[in-house]
């Protein structure tokens, strides 16, 4: 049965999956959502015997119904291959009494690889399906990881260009070097003088700029997005939650039908929304625990029903979560509003105009699947250190936020359910923060001097992604103020006027 997509801000029009992927963002500024969440049509007993690639097909065929079996399998096989340093793609590791789903074994050592390895293939296939001849310009804001993963995915892909904006001083040194050393004739990277929210708001404004759209069309270009606002990013993320549950079953860590909790370090809300979709598909998840750092706008939202970005923006050691406008939350708001696009549109208008909104008591009642928690900088460091001392396992700062929140939730709730933690980045990506958390003696050391030391104490090989940037040339030096993003894009694309 064909599954169509609607905008969260307009229930009238529907598009196919391939059209939603191509557009990225709806014309009205809303996000595309499926008309319904499909149910899994294979059992967990069947899924537990499947590879990651086979699981991906079983999940994605239900969402991307206008892709043929051949097209979808080609996209999957092209994405989940030797770019990953482990055959299983997403290993499960038992750490103490929790299970870490390691999502950082791709080319850029962060969970964004799980979706951004396949998005270029989905996008170019969608373009062919819809007879698009314009060159597709991927326009993306990043808080650190999406940028490099998108650049790596789209580098030199025919028929595409990619422009990535990131906050200058708001990403780790490794994250910045990964982006500014990126090769590819079709790649551009720009540092914004501002924070991630400035970059993200600027990109959304460019998508909504009809005058710019006309200028692009005249020059033979059209925008699309690699951010998690693109449904082609979100659907592949659902896969690894289905896969994780099936593998826990196969490994006899759980029994069939046993409910488990999932804790996800959360910034833009896409990763935990994927877990919510997996639950709606029939995966036996109990609580979805949303873990925030000191920018705890989501924690406050789940506690009060008020979303309020009017607060100090804090730079933390988990920069991919330094976000005050969680774009993907709009998809959840639309769902708990009973798919009422008018209600959702009003709330998003309030957010834009005043910086906050409050959901109704009836909507709050529908948030029972979620719990919120947050970790301070000190708690994040302590979690990295004590986990290493007790188990020998080294985790990055974002995963540590989730591990702390998971432990705190268990302590406070006395909930005995087993817990899966989404481990979203390699410790090598935030090496200075990780090493100084383990031992203060590393403070002040050069980041790259710590690479071999981390390898020694953890027993983890140095990833290729780190080796590549140790001596790589800087290729991208462009910077701009947020208000000049439009001119910068036109300059990069050679559009005059």
Secondary structure as GFF3:
##gff-version 3
##sequence-region A 1 497
A	DSSP	beta_strand	5	7	.	.	.	ID=ss1
A	DSSP	beta_strand	10	15	.	.	.	ID=ss2
A	DSSP	alpha_helix	17	23	.	.	.	ID=ss3
A	DSSP	beta_strand	32	34	.	.	.	ID=ss4
A	DSSP	alpha_helix	44	47	.	.	.	ID=ss5
A	DSSP	alpha_helix	52	63	.	.	.	ID=ss6
A	DSSP	alpha_helix	69	79	.	.	.	ID=ss7
A	DSSP	beta_strand	92	95	.	.	.	ID=ss8
A	DSSP	beta_strand	98	102	.	.	.	ID=ss9
A	DSSP	alpha_helix	113	129	.	.	.	ID=ss10
A	DSSP	beta_strand	135	142	.	.	.	ID=ss11
A	DSSP	alpha_helix	145	154	.	.	.	ID=ss12
A	DSSP	beta_strand	160	167	.	.	.	ID=ss13
A	DSSP	alpha_helix	173	180	.	.	.	ID=ss14
A	DSSP	beta_strand	187	192	.	.	.	ID=ss15
A	DSSP	alpha_helix	196	207	.	.	.	ID=ss16
A	DSSP	alpha_helix	210	218	.	.	.	ID=ss17
A	DSSP	beta_strand	221	224	.	.	.	ID=ss18
A	DSSP	alpha_helix	231	250	.	.	.	ID=ss19
A	DSSP	beta_strand	260	265	.	.	.	ID=ss20
A	DSSP	alpha_helix	270	281	.	.	.	ID=ss21
A	DSSP	beta_strand	285	292	.	.	.	ID=ss22
A	DSSP	alpha_helix	297	304	.	.	.	ID=ss23
A	DSSP	beta_strand	306	308	.	.	.	ID=ss24
A	DSSP	three_ten_helix	319	321	.	.	.	ID=ss25
A	DSSP	alpha_helix	329	336	.	.	.	ID=ss26
A	DSSP	alpha_helix	341	354	.	.	.	ID=ss27
A	DSSP	beta_strand	356	358	.	.	.	ID=ss28
A	DSSP	alpha_helix	361	365	.	.	.	ID=ss29
A	DSSP	beta_strand	370	374	.	.	.	ID=ss30
A	DSSP	alpha_helix	377	391	.	.	.	ID=ss31
A	DSSP	alpha_helix	397	413	.	.	.	ID=ss32
A	DSSP	beta_strand	419	423	.	.	.	ID=ss33
A	DSSP	three_ten_helix	427	430	.	.	.	ID=ss34
A	DSSP	alpha_helix	431	438	.	.	.	ID=ss35
A	DSSP	three_ten_helix	440	442	.	.	.	ID=ss36
A	DSSP	three_ten_helix	447	450	.	.	.	ID=ss37
A	DSSP	alpha_helix	451	458	.	.	.	ID=ss38
A	DSSP	alpha_helix	464	469	.	.	.	ID=ss39
A	DSSP	beta_strand	478	480	.	.	.	ID=ss40
A	DSSP	three_ten_helix	482	484	.	.	.	ID=ss41
A	DSSP	alpha_helix	485	493	.	.	.	ID=ss42
###
